[in-house]
Amino acid sequence: MRRKLTLGKAVGAALAAIGMVALAGLANNSAQAATDEEIILCTIDDLSGDFSIMATPKTYGYQLAVKEVNEAGGIMVDGAQKIIKLITYDGQSQVKRYQELAQKCIFDDEADVVMAAYTGAEREAARREVVRNEVIYWHNNQGEGGIADRYSFFSGPTPEQQVLPALKWMIENYGTRMIYIGADYNFCRAIGMWTRTAANLYGGTIEYEEYFPFGVSQWQATIDRIQKVAPDFQVHCLVGAEHVQFYPQAQSAGLSTPTWSNVTIADGYEHKRFAPPSLANMHVSPGYIEDVPHENSVEFVRKLREMFPDMLYANEHAGFGYVAVKAMANAWAKAGTTDTDAVIDALQSDIEVPEAPGGPWKLHGDQHHGAMHSYLFKVNDDHSLTLIADLGYTEPTFLSDIGVNMREKAPGRQYLPPDNPAWAPFFEGQERVGQ
């Protein structure tokens, strides 16, 4: 049951969306009007441009999940057995396109749900349009967490599931002195906050912290500075094809200090793309990558490679794109309708995806984030991965810890570590990240 849109909004959105087309070969043509026999899933991701390596596997996950749901007979909603119609757009690694294409999904395609974006900046450009039009929105990467909004849902791990347990392990095993470098945008700025939180909680110190614009590819000055600081380990949030040029340059310069990142490997599978030992001694803590030793992962990778034989690696986004579609399918079936409010009620009833590639996954309805396993890997000299630890099945508690329960009230804002009164002293004198 698609929400009726006002004529003024529809005209404005149609004008903004002129010239936007579905990516050929990856989706049905959106010019075809939605029918009563279809549920409309509209996705926007970076299938070209600087972030395409990271984002394209997510589209593979979407397609596999839709295929499985439809081949199983679809979903009984609104008195009819319906299939999911997947419409896919290329955001081209350009933030502006996410606003335009989100409008196209809502007004032209009459989407029942929109799943969009790789970076946090792309996410917010799309999410604002989707949410203000009261359509369900999903972001299916790891994220900085803390977004408390009625229409927004998140399938990937949060920093409390990745950053905190991994950095605790790094401090205990390598030492207390660390440096932090990251991309200069909201996600990596927030991960910097979570890194500072981990340092304070577990007895570490940040000796050097710096943020870099997208597109930076020459790293010698930064490498020299890190070598001068001589930390016990590094923490990185380097994003995009240019930023990861840090690694071969660091290898050439002899910088081999242990490193942790929640985006390297998990997003860009650099251990497959770069010659060893460029990524040696990198540590990562994904909620999913194809090396996760779980029977669900083995089957997921097998099915993905049957559909996409040229796929280089099933990254974290492939797994959580798949999870989001399965969660929505379960919510539609439970609600028995595509009515937005009824589906949100179903999503808030703790929807589970037992076949999630990284192991069982459950959406916590009061938080709109998922409970899941996360795993700590180390990259070896030959770029194989060694599983160091299963970090456990962890619940998303950051919002509940500060008194937010989306079943009762959705504040419509994002919370970050300084919003936790117990952690606020960690940030005294620090500039607050703006959204």
LINVENRA-V704341 format. One record per run of one state. SS is the DSSP state (helix for helix, strand for strand, loop for the rest). FROM is the first residue (numbers start at 1). LEN is the number of residues. If there is no record, write none. Layout:
<<SS & FROM & LEN> <SS & FROM & LEN>>
This chain:
<<loop & 1 & 6> <helix & 7 & 10> <loop & 17 & 21> <strand & 38 & 8> <loop & 46 & 6> <helix & 52 & 20> <loop & 72 & 3> <strand & 75 & 3> <loop & 78 & 2> <strand & 80 & 11> <loop & 91 & 4> <helix & 95 & 14> <loop & 109 & 4> <strand & 113 & 4> <loop & 117 & 3> <helix & 120 & 13> <loop & 133 & 3> <strand & 136 & 4> <loop & 140 & 7> <strand & 147 & 2> <loop & 149 & 3> <strand & 152 & 3> <loop & 155 & 4> <helix & 159 & 16> <loop & 175 & 2> <strand & 177 & 7> <loop & 184 & 2> <helix & 186 & 17> <loop & 203 & 2> <strand & 205 & 8> <loop & 213 & 7> <helix & 220 & 10> <loop & 230 & 3> <strand & 233 & 5> <loop & 238 & 5> <helix & 243 & 10> <loop & 253 & 6> <strand & 259 & 3> <loop & 262 & 8> <helix & 270 & 4> <loop & 274 & 8> <strand & 282 & 3> <loop & 285 & 10> <helix & 295 & 13> <loop & 308 & 8> <helix & 316 & 20> <loop & 336 & 4> <helix & 340 & 8> <loop & 348 & 4> <strand & 352 & 2> <loop & 354 & 7> <strand & 361 & 4> <loop & 365 & 4> <strand & 369 & 11> <loop & 380 & 5> <strand & 385 & 10> <loop & 395 & 3> <helix & 398 & 4> <loop & 402 & 11> <strand & 413 & 2> <loop & 415 & 2> <helix & 417 & 3> <loop & 420 & 4> <helix & 424 & 4> <loop & 428 & 8>>
